[in-house]
Amino acid sequence: MYSYVLLINTRDEQELVHKITGVISKCGLNIINNNEFVEKERKRFFMRSEIVGKFDKEKLLEELKKVLSEKAEVKLVENKKKRIVVLATKEHHCLGDLLLRESYDEINAEIVAVLANHNDLKPLVDKFDKPFYCVSTENKEKHAQEKEVLDIIEKYNPDYVILAKYMRILSPDFVEHLKDRIINIHHSFLPAFIGANPYKKAFIRGVKIIGATAHFVSDDLDDGPIITQEVISINHEYSADDMKKAGREAEKAALAKALKLVFEEKVFISGNKTIVLG
């Protein structure tokens, strides 16, 4: 008995659920969980189905194409752990949280390697017996440094690359190479306070809530499709450093929640936003 997740993104039309479930039944499969959503503004239909049974994968996809629109996006994903490469700089809290969660099987993923532009986090990574690479940015042209990083990433063939406080702006070429496969945690409740030093900006503005945003990376700085956001209430007694310390908890929570959703195949990218089913 095999378990798969069927993901469908197609033009909305009448009787879609009936047509799709009819094909699934015809192929001898059972649906054990199902969610769907219609994005009315774009007239798009999204469906996520957990299916079980023994079947011919190619036949199922072929039959589904017959009942869906020509430009429908259909994915059939085996329910197994994702392979991820984590990129970091010097801050340990997000990386450490992911390493612990993986150790206790709390995220549906295997961390196959950690890469940083400083050596500060190597002792932490060594404790979890993970490959660690340092690709420094000092005295290196950006393209050359990114090529080194990509060469290491490709060696591990990951499903996703996670920016766990990797404090580097990625080039459009780098992002395109890993399109829709890079997830970042930003230390701000986007779209407010994009870029560097968000806590200092928040302090100057006198905000009463700080937060963190997990999002897919796009060419535009901190403007990719948002997956999850977390907030923490603060007051006038918080300094910028106090905000930063409190914000770390929001960052860990937002990143962990986002990765759980993505790794369980519950997130669709729709334009510059996400549809989360499940």
C-alpha positions as CSV (number, residue, x, y, z in Angstrom):
1,M,0.0,0.0,0.0
2,Y,1.5,3.4,-1.0
3,S,0.7,6.9,0.2
4,Y,0.8,9.9,-2.1
5,V,-0.3,13.5,-2.1
6,L,-2.1,14.7,-5.2
7,L,-1.9,18.4,-5.9
8,I,-4.0,20.2,-8.5
9,N,-3.9,23.8,-9.6
10,T,-6.3,24.5,-12.5
11,R,-8.8,26.8,-14.0
12,D,-12.0,26.8,-12.0
13,E,-15.1,25.2,-13.7
14,Q,-18.2,23.2,-12.8
15,E,-18.0,19.7,-11.4
16,L,-14.3,19.6,-10.9
17,V,-14.4,17.8,-7.6
18,H,-16.7,15.2,-9.2
19,K,-14.4,14.7,-12.2
20,I,-11.2,14.4,-10.2
21,T,-12.6,12.1,-7.6
22,G,-14.1,10.0,-10.3
23,V,-10.7,9.5,-11.9
24,I,-9.2,8.6,-8.5
25,S,-11.9,6.0,-7.9
26,K,-11.5,4.6,-11.4
27,C,-7.8,4.0,-10.7
28,G,-8.7,2.0,-7.6
29,L,-7.5,4.5,-5.1
30,N,-9.0,5.8,-1.8
31,I,-9.0,9.4,-0.6
32,I,-8.1,9.6,3.1
33,N,-8.0,13.4,3.3
34,N,-9.1,16.1,1.0
35,N,-9.1,19.9,0.8
36,E,-10.0,22.3,-1.9
37,F,-10.2,26.1,-2.5
38,V,-11.4,28.4,-5.2
39,E,-9.5,31.7,-5.7
40,K,-12.4,33.7,-7.1
41,E,-10.3,36.7,-8.2
42,R,-8.1,34.6,-10.5
43,K,-10.7,31.9,-11.2
44,R,-8.3,29.2,-10.0
45,F,-9.2,25.9,-8.3
46,F,-6.8,24.2,-5.8
47,M,-7.1,20.7,-4.5
48,R,-4.9,18.6,-2.2
49,S,-5.8,14.9,-1.7
50,E,-4.0,12.3,0.3
51,I,-4.5,9.0,-1.5
52,V,-3.6,5.4,-0.8
53,G,-3.6,2.3,-2.9
54,K,-1.5,0.4,-5.4
55,F,-1.7,2.0,-8.9
56,D,0.0,3.1,-12.1
57,K,1.3,6.6,-11.5
58,E,1.5,7.5,-15.2
59,K,-2.0,6.2,-15.9
60,L,-3.5,8.3,-13.1
61,L,-1.8,11.5,-14.4
62,E,-2.9,10.7,-17.9
63,E,-6.5,10.2,-16.9
64,L,-6.5,13.4,-14.8
65,K,-5.2,15.5,-17.8
66,K,-8.3,14.3,-19.8
67,V,-10.7,16.0,-17.3
68,L,-8.7,19.1,-16.5
69,S,-7.9,22.3,-18.5
70,E,-4.9,22.3,-20.8
71,K,-2.7,24.4,-18.5
72,A,-3.6,22.6,-15.3
73,E,-0.7,21.9,-12.9
74,V,-0.8,18.4,-11.5
75,K,1.7,16.9,-9.1
76,L,1.7,13.5,-7.5
77,V,4.1,13.5,-4.6
78,E,5.2,10.4,-2.6
79,N,4.7,11.0,1.1
80,K,8.4,10.9,2.3
81,K,10.9,13.2,4.0
82,K,12.2,16.1,2.1
83,R,15.9,16.6,1.6
84,I,17.0,20.1,2.7
85,V,20.2,22.2,2.8
86,V,20.3,24.9,5.4
87,L,22.1,28.2,4.9
88,A,23.2,30.3,7.9
89,T,25.6,33.0,8.9
90,K,26.3,33.5,12.6
91,E,23.0,33.4,14.5
92,H,22.3,30.0,16.0
93,H,18.6,30.1,17.1
94,C,16.8,29.1,13.8
95,L,19.5,26.5,12.8
96,G,19.6,25.0,16.2
97,D,15.8,24.8,16.4
98,L,15.7,22.9,13.0
99,L,18.5,20.5,14.0
100,L,16.6,19.7,17.2
101,R,13.3,19.3,15.5
102,E,14.8,17.0,12.9
103,S,16.5,14.9,15.7
104,Y,13.1,14.4,17.3
105,D,11.3,13.8,14.0
106,E,9.1,16.9,14.3
107,I,9.6,18.1,10.7
108,N,9.1,15.9,7.7
109,A,12.6,16.5,6.5
110,E,16.3,15.4,6.6
111,I,18.9,18.1,6.9
112,V,21.5,16.8,4.5
113,A,24.0,19.6,4.8
114,V,24.6,23.0,6.5
115,L,26.4,25.8,4.7
116,A,27.5,29.2,6.1
117,N,29.6,32.2,5.2
118,H,31.3,32.1,8.6
119,N,32.7,29.2,10.7
120,D,30.9,30.3,14.0
121,L,28.2,27.6,13.8
122,K,30.4,24.6,12.9
123,P,30.7,23.4,16.5
124,L,26.9,23.3,16.8
125,V,26.4,21.5,13.5
126,D,29.2,19.0,14.4
127,K,27.2,18.0,17.5
128,F,24.4,16.7,15.2
129,D,26.9,15.0,12.9
130,K,25.9,16.9,9.8
131,P,28.2,18.0,6.9
132,F,29.2,21.6,7.4
133,Y,30.6,23.9,4.7
134,C,32.0,27.5,5.1
135,V,32.0,29.5,1.9
136,S,33.3,32.9,2.9
137,T,32.2,36.1,1.1
138,E,35.4,37.9,1.9
139,N,37.5,39.1,-1.0
140,K,35.2,37.2,-3.4
141,E,33.1,38.4,-6.3
142,K,29.4,37.7,-5.7
143,H,28.9,35.5,-8.7
144,A,32.0,33.4,-7.9
145,Q,30.9,32.9,-4.2
146,E,27.3,32.0,-5.2
147,K,28.7,29.5,-7.7
148,E,30.6,27.8,-4.9
149,V,27.4,27.7,-2.8
150,L,25.4,26.3,-5.7
151,D,28.0,23.6,-6.5
152,I,27.7,22.3,-2.9
153,I,23.9,22.5,-2.9
154,E,23.7,20.5,-6.1
155,K,25.9,17.9,-4.7
156,Y,23.1,17.0,-2.2
157,N,20.2,17.4,-4.6
158,P,17.8,18.9,-2.0
159,D,14.1,19.4,-2.4
160,Y,14.5,22.8,-0.6
161,V,17.1,25.3,0.5
162,I,16.3,27.0,3.9
163,L,17.8,30.4,4.7
164,A,18.0,30.2,8.5
165,K,19.3,33.7,9.1
166,Y,21.6,33.6,6.1
167,M,22.3,37.3,5.9
168,R,23.0,37.6,2.2
169,I,21.0,39.1,-0.6
170,L,20.8,36.4,-3.3
171,S,21.2,37.3,-7.0
172,P,18.4,36.8,-9.5
173,D,20.4,34.0,-11.2
174,F,20.8,32.2,-7.9
175,V,17.1,32.5,-7.1
176,E,16.1,31.4,-10.6
177,H,18.3,28.3,-10.4
178,L,16.3,27.2,-7.3
179,K,13.0,28.7,-8.3
180,D,10.2,28.2,-5.7
181,R,12.6,26.0,-3.6
182,I,14.2,28.7,-1.3
183,I,12.5,29.5,1.9
184,N,13.6,32.4,4.1
185,I,12.8,33.6,7.6
186,H,12.7,37.4,7.8
187,H,12.9,39.1,11.2
188,S,10.0,41.4,10.6
189,F,6.2,41.3,10.1
190,L,6.3,41.9,6.3
191,P,5.7,44.0,4.4
192,A,6.8,46.4,7.2
193,F,10.5,47.0,7.8
194,I,12.0,45.1,4.9
195,G,15.8,44.8,4.5
196,A,18.4,45.2,7.3
197,N,18.0,46.3,10.9
198,P,14.2,45.8,11.2
199,Y,14.2,45.9,15.0
200,K,16.0,49.2,15.0
201,K,13.4,50.6,12.6
202,A,10.6,49.1,14.7
203,F,12.0,50.7,17.8
204,I,12.3,54.1,16.2
205,R,8.7,53.8,15.0
206,G,7.4,52.7,18.5
207,V,5.6,49.6,17.3
208,K,3.6,47.6,19.8
209,I,3.8,44.3,18.0
210,I,6.9,42.7,16.4
211,G,6.9,39.6,14.3
212,A,8.6,37.2,11.8
213,T,7.7,36.2,8.3
214,A,8.5,32.9,6.5
215,H,8.3,33.3,2.8
216,F,9.5,31.9,-0.5
217,V,12.4,33.9,-2.0
218,S,11.8,35.9,-5.1
219,D,13.9,38.4,-7.1
220,D,12.5,41.3,-5.1
221,L,14.0,41.7,-1.6
222,D,11.7,40.2,1.1
223,D,8.8,40.3,-1.3
224,G,8.3,36.6,-2.1
225,P,5.0,34.7,-1.3
226,I,4.3,34.6,2.4
227,I,3.8,31.2,4.0
228,T,3.4,32.0,7.7
229,Q,3.7,34.9,10.1
230,E,4.1,35.1,13.9
231,V,3.7,38.1,16.2
232,I,4.7,39.0,19.8
233,S,3.2,41.9,21.8
234,I,5.7,44.4,23.2
235,N,5.6,47.8,24.9
236,H,7.5,51.1,25.3
237,E,9.9,49.5,27.8
238,Y,11.5,47.3,25.1
239,S,14.8,48.5,23.7
240,A,15.9,47.5,20.2
241,D,18.0,44.7,21.7
242,D,15.0,43.5,23.8
243,M,12.9,43.4,20.6
244,K,15.6,41.4,18.8
245,K,15.7,38.8,21.6
246,A,11.9,38.4,21.8
247,G,11.8,38.3,18.0
248,R,14.0,35.2,17.9
249,E,11.1,33.2,19.4
250,A,8.8,34.4,16.6
251,E,11.4,33.6,14.0
252,K,11.8,30.0,15.2
253,A,8.1,29.5,15.4
254,A,7.3,31.0,12.0
255,L,10.0,29.1,10.2
256,A,9.1,25.7,11.9
257,K,5.4,26.2,11.1
258,A,6.1,27.2,7.5
259,L,8.4,24.2,6.9
260,K,5.9,21.8,8.3
261,L,3.3,23.1,5.9
262,V,5.6,23.0,2.9
263,F,7.1,19.6,3.6
264,E,3.6,18.1,4.0
265,E,2.7,19.5,0.6
266,K,0.0,21.9,1.9
267,V,1.3,25.1,0.2
268,F,0.5,26.2,-3.3
269,I,2.2,29.3,-4.8
270,S,-0.4,31.5,-6.6
271,G,1.1,34.6,-8.1
272,N,2.9,36.4,-5.3
273,K,0.9,34.8,-2.4
274,T,0.3,31.3,-1.2
275,I,-2.8,29.1,-0.7
276,V,-2.4,26.8,2.3
277,L,-4.6,23.7,2.4
278,G,-4.7,21.4,5.3
